[in-house]
Amino acid sequence: MDIANNIEQEINSLTEKINNSPKDAELRIERAKLYLRAELFDKALNDFTIASEIQPESSEIKEHIAMIKSIFNYRNIDTYNP
């Protein structure tokens, strides 16, 4: 089993758990980190954003959101500066 398949299985498992406990910020953080490993930054940002609504005081979540936004800025620099 390769790493990508393993990550996908873990994401699917967490998705089921999140569907059963949508207010569990830790599950969303865990899935967001897996999305980061898979370079699915938009999905990671969505999970971290929802987690921040559940735990607005979390500095870990804020740091991850800032990191993802900086990745978006770096990856899209040509779009903004033709």
C-alpha positions as CSV (number, residue, x, y, z in Angstrom):
1,M,0.0,0.0,0.0
2,D,1.5,3.3,-0.9
3,I,1.4,6.5,1.1
4,A,-1.2,8.2,-1.0
5,N,-3.7,5.3,-0.6
6,N,-3.0,5.3,3.1
7,I,-3.7,9.0,3.4
8,E,-6.9,8.7,1.4
9,Q,-8.1,5.9,3.7
10,E,-7.3,7.9,6.8
11,I,-9.2,10.9,5.3
12,N,-12.2,8.7,4.5
13,S,-12.2,7.3,8.0
14,L,-12.0,10.8,9.5
15,T,-14.8,12.0,7.2
16,E,-17.1,9.4,8.6
17,K,-16.2,10.4,12.2
18,I,-16.7,14.1,11.4
19,N,-20.1,13.3,9.9
20,N,-21.0,11.7,13.2
21,S,-19.4,14.5,15.3
22,P,-19.4,17.7,13.2
23,K,-18.5,19.9,16.2
24,D,-15.3,18.0,17.0
25,A,-12.5,20.4,16.1
26,E,-9.8,17.8,16.8
27,L,-11.1,15.5,14.1
28,R,-11.2,18.4,11.6
29,I,-7.6,19.4,12.6
30,E,-6.4,15.9,12.1
31,R,-8.1,15.6,8.7
32,A,-6.8,19.1,7.7
33,K,-3.2,17.9,8.4
34,L,-3.8,14.9,6.2
35,Y,-5.0,17.2,3.5
36,L,-1.8,19.2,3.9
37,R,0.3,16.0,3.4
38,A,-1.7,15.3,0.2
39,E,-1.2,18.9,-0.9
40,L,-5.0,19.5,-0.9
41,F,-4.6,23.0,0.5
42,D,-8.1,24.2,-0.2
43,K,-9.6,21.3,1.7
44,A,-7.2,21.8,4.5
45,L,-8.0,25.5,4.7
46,N,-11.7,24.6,4.9
47,D,-11.2,22.2,7.7
48,F,-9.0,24.6,9.7
49,T,-11.5,27.4,9.2
50,I,-14.3,25.3,10.5
51,A,-12.1,24.2,13.4
52,S,-11.3,27.8,14.2
53,E,-15.0,28.6,14.5
54,I,-15.3,25.7,17.0
55,Q,-12.1,26.7,18.8
56,P,-11.4,30.3,18.1
57,E,-8.7,30.6,20.7
58,S,-6.5,27.9,19.2
59,S,-3.1,29.4,18.1
60,E,-2.3,26.1,16.3
61,I,-5.3,26.5,14.0
62,K,-4.4,30.2,13.3
63,E,-0.8,29.3,12.5
64,H,-2.0,26.6,10.0
65,I,-4.4,29.0,8.4
66,A,-1.7,31.6,8.0
67,M,0.7,29.0,6.5
68,I,-1.9,27.9,3.9
69,K,-2.7,31.4,2.9
70,S,1.0,32.1,2.4
71,I,1.2,29.0,0.2
72,F,-1.7,30.3,-1.8
73,N,0.0,33.6,-2.2
74,Y,3.2,32.0,-3.3
75,R,1.6,29.6,-5.8
76,N,-0.6,32.3,-7.3
77,I,2.0,35.1,-7.7
78,D,1.9,35.0,-11.5
79,T,-1.8,35.3,-11.4
80,Y,-1.6,38.5,-9.4
81,N,1.5,39.9,-11.2
82,P,1.3,39.1,-14.9
